Amino acid sequence: MRGHGIARPRSLSTPPSESGAEHESVETERAAVVTPRAVPAANDELTAELYDVPAAIVCASCGSPECPGCAVEEPTHASGVVAIVPWERPGLGLVRRVWTTARLSTTTDSFFAALPDGDAQAALRFAVIAELAAVMGLLMVAAPIVLVLVPWLAAAIIKDAALRDMLLRALGWGIPGVALGMVVLHAVYGVCLDLGARRVGARAKKSRGLRFGLYACGWDLVTLPLGWLLVALTEGPRAALKIPALGLTIPSRAARAYLRGVHQLEEARARRAAQFAGLLTALIALVGLSAAALVAIFSA
């Protein structure tokens, strides 16, 4: 039987002369089995149904797709999805919520680019607390410097009751007054950003612009002396040395990120809208200060 091999059976419908073509057909079929891209077009729909499975929406706490949100009682986020703004997350301490939100407002462009719509009153509460803390921190740093430069002032305050009462009244009105003024200024800037976006063709989102301005009060908390101290204690001296530069760059950078993310503007239009908002805010602030000065002069 040397020289003879067992003949491979062929299909009855295939003539012997087409054995080479049959061999090529078999190899082609094998390649088709190995290569997924060669699946016939008739099976494409079935393959898509088998593999293109949509993602399930589940509770962020327990993982159940039917749970309405079991971790916290949050009327605006019943699905259990955690809010993007730390200040609006329940279950966290006051100091942690304030500081985390303020720090994110100065370090992450995506914080303002993805700023969600929501309660303006919550943002207002954050703004007031942040500005009060920033002003009081500034006062805590400025007071020792003044006492060193004017050494007789401490003794005069202790001995002179009238001077002491006047100083206390000035602090009692000055601290909340300055904080409130900064809140108003930031809120005006946020509204002006919305006007600038509308000016270059974007849709109006007034409440979102107002929330931007109120959460931008976190800039003052971080970039003023109290923020420097907290950054130095929590992140190290090297991080604290970068804070002064943030105070100069963060307003324009955050504004452009907000305009690109929320209003869907390209960089050129976002820059024009931010410049318009800055100029309009400066003009409004100048008019407001002039009016306040005139009132103080005529009422004196």
Helices and strands as residue ranges (DSSP letters): G 16-18, H 19-34, G 36-38, G 41-43, H 44-51, G 86-88, H 94-107, H 109-113, H 120-149, H 152-159, H 161-199, H 206-215, H 218-223, H 225-235, H 237-241, H 243-261, H 267-299
